[in-house]
């Protein structure tokens, strides 16, 4: 099974409470540092609860995050709070999966350590696409949850003015990225992820060498955009 498919199925399995308690509360550090909340680790109910508590203070104006991702519903809770507060986000080195899907787009200003610090490999709409395309065969209970989360993420993207196709367009033809991908600042802006600055204008660092930079062919993008079935 390809890594991206496995990760997406893990997200769904978590929703169905098939993860162990240890996995559901994976290690994360969430702390206050001046006007920032510093978030390091997995996004899940407990780490997001700590974040939401800290950002109640109006003196908090930014989030500094390093995360490989985590639980979709928890990440959406976190992203909605970021957007409501108008927080800035800084990504020193890595914001992938649910972090890239929801946290970065929700912020007012985005400061990335370097190109490739934010990378995508799919979201809940991608899960629906794979089911429709016969690339996976999830049971009815998981699909009910997948559709519910897909509707929620689409509503979220609509509120913040971002095209959610950014999370997964490169996983399908004609792009066909096997694992994770990242974008130029210009292409992010065209998807609605604006106010992005690179601290160092270089390609991805060696520790992110597995990521692929995708230069968007916008005509091909629109031709490839599928229609998703959000109801049974």
C-alpha positions in Angstrom: 0.0 0.0 0.0 1.4 3.4 -0.9 2.4 5.6 2.1 -0.2 8.3 1.4 -3.1 5.8 1.2 -1.9 4.2 4.5 -1.8 7.5 6.2 -5.3 8.5 5.0 -6.6 5.2 6.2 -5.0 5.7 9.6 -6.9 9.0 9.9 -10.2 7.2 9.1 -9.3 4.3 11.5 -8.7 6.8 14.2 -12.2 8.3 13.7 -13.6 4.8 14.1 -11.6 4.5 17.4 -9.4 1.7 16.0 -6.2 3.4 17.2 -4.9 2.6 20.6 -5.0 5.2 23.3 -1.3 5.8 23.0 -1.6 6.6 19.3 -4.5 8.9 19.9 -2.4 10.9 22.4 0.9 10.9 20.6 3.6 13.1 21.8 3.2 16.8 21.4 4.5 19.9 23.2 2.3 23.0 23.4 3.7 26.0 25.3 3.5 29.8 25.5 6.6 31.8 24.5 5.9 35.6 24.6 3.3 36.5 22.0 3.5 33.0 20.4 2.2 29.5 21.1 4.9 27.0 20.1 3.4 23.7 19.0 5.7 20.8 18.3 4.3 17.3 17.5 1.1 15.5 16.6 -2.3 17.3 16.2 -4.9 15.5 18.3 -7.7 16.3 20.8 -5.4 16.8 23.8 -2.7 18.9 22.0 -5.4 21.1 20.4 -7.2 21.5 23.7 -3.9 22.9 25.1 -3.6 25.2 22.1 -7.1 26.5 22.4 -6.6 27.3 26.1 -3.5 29.3 25.4 -4.9 31.3 22.5 -7.7 32.7 24.7 -5.1 35.3 25.8 -5.4 38.2 23.3 -1.7 38.8 23.7 -1.1 35.7 21.6 -0.7 36.8 18.0 1.1 33.9 16.3 1.7 30.2 16.2 5.1 28.6 15.7 4.4 25.0 14.6 6.4 21.9 13.7 4.1 18.9 13.0 3.8 15.9 10.7 0.0 16.2 11.0 -2.6 14.4 13.0 -6.4 14.0 13.4 -8.5 15.8 10.9 -11.3 16.9 13.2 -8.8 18.2 15.8 -6.8 20.0 13.1 -10.0 21.7 11.8 -10.9 22.8 15.3 -7.4 24.3 15.6 -7.6 26.0 12.2 -10.9 27.5 12.9 -9.6 29.1 16.0 -6.5 30.4 14.1 -8.7 32.0 11.5 -11.1 33.5 14.0 -8.3 35.1 16.0 -6.4 36.2 12.8 -3.2 34.6 14.0 0.0 34.5 12.1 1.8 31.2 11.6 5.5 30.4 11.4 6.8 27.0 10.1 10.5 26.7 10.9 11.0 23.3 9.3 7.9 21.0 8.8 4.2 21.3 8.5 2.7 18.3 6.7 -0.5 16.4 6.3 -3.4 17.9 8.4 -1.0 20.7 9.4 -0.5 21.8 5.8 -4.1 21.1 4.9 -5.7 23.3 7.5 -3.3 25.1 9.9 -1.3 27.1 7.4 -4.2 28.2 5.1 -6.1 29.4 8.2 -3.4 31.9 9.2 -3.3 35.6 8.3 0.5 35.7 7.5 2.6 32.7 6.9 6.4 32.6 7.4 8.1 29.4 6.2 11.6 28.5 7.0 12.3 27.4 3.4 10.6 26.1 0.3 9.1 22.7 1.2 8.5 23.4 4.8 4.8 22.9 4.1 3.8 19.9 2.0 0.6 18.0 1.1 -0.3 14.4 0.5 -4.1 14.4 0.5 -7.2 15.2 2.5 -10.7 13.9 3.1 -11.8 14.9 -0.3 -9.0 12.8 -1.6 -10.3 9.8 0.4 -13.7 10.2 -1.3 -12.0 10.4 -4.7 -10.0 7.2 -4.1 -13.2 5.4 -3.1 -15.1 6.7 -6.2 -12.1 5.7 -8.5 -12.0 2.2 -7.1 -8.5 2.7 -5.5 -9.8 1.6 -2.1 -12.8 -0.1 -0.6 -13.7 1.4 2.7 -16.8 0.0 4.6 -19.9 2.0 5.0 -19.2 3.3 8.5 -15.9 4.7 7.6 -17.4 6.3 4.5 -20.1 8.0 6.5 -17.3 9.6 8.6 -15.2 10.4 5.6 -18.1 12.2 3.9 -18.9 14.2 7.0 -15.3 15.4 7.4 -15.1 16.1 3.7 -18.2 18.4 3.9 -16.7 20.1 7.0 -13.3 20.7 5.3 -15.0 22.1 2.2 -17.1 24.5 4.3 -13.9 25.6 6.1 -12.1 26.2 2.8 -15.1 28.2 1.6 -15.0 30.4 4.6 -11.3 31.2 4.4 -11.3 31.6 0.6 -8.9 28.7 -0.2 -9.3 26.1 -3.0 -9.1 22.8 -1.0 -7.9 21.0 -4.2 -4.5 22.3 -3.2 -4.3 19.4 -0.7 -4.5 16.6 -3.3 -4.5 17.7 -6.9 -1.0 16.5 -7.5 -1.9 12.9 -6.4 -3.9 12.3 -9.5 -3.1 12.4 -13.3 -1.5 14.3 -15.0 0.7 15.1 -11.9 0.8 11.6 -10.2 3.0 12.4 -7.2 3.6 9.2 -5.3 4.1 10.8 -1.9 4.2 14.4 -0.7 4.5 17.6 -2.7 5.1 21.3 -2.1 4.4 24.4 -4.1 6.0 27.7 -5.0 4.8 30.8 -3.1 3.2 32.0 -6.4 1.2 28.8 -6.9 0.1 28.7 -3.2 -1.3 32.2 -3.7 -3.3 31.1 -6.8 -4.9 28.5 -4.6 -5.8 31.3 -2.1 -3.0 30.6 0.4 -1.6 34.2 0.4 0.7 36.3 2.5 3.4 33.6 2.4 7.1 34.6 3.0 10.1 32.3 2.9 12.8 33.0 5.4 15.3 31.3 3.1 14.5 31.3 -0.6 16.0 27.8 -1.3 14.5 24.4 -2.2 13.6 21.8 0.4 16.4 20.9 2.8 18.1 17.5 2.5 15.9 16.1 5.4 12.9 16.9 3.2 14.5 15.5 0.1 11.6 13.0 -0.5 9.3 15.9 -1.3 8.5 16.9 -4.9 8.1 20.5 -6.0 5.1 20.7 -8.4 4.9 23.5 -10.8 1.2 23.8 -11.5 -0.1 23.6 -15.0 -3.4 25.4 -14.4 -5.1 24.3 -17.6 -4.3 20.7 -16.7 -5.4 21.2 -13.1 -8.9 22.3 -14.1 -9.2 19.5 -16.7 -8.3 17.0 -14.0 -10.6 18.4 -11.3 -13.1 15.6 -10.5 -16.6 15.9 -9.2 -16.9 14.4 -5.7 -19.9 12.6 -4.3 -20.5 14.0 -0.8 -23.6 12.0 -0.1 -24.2 8.2 -0.4 
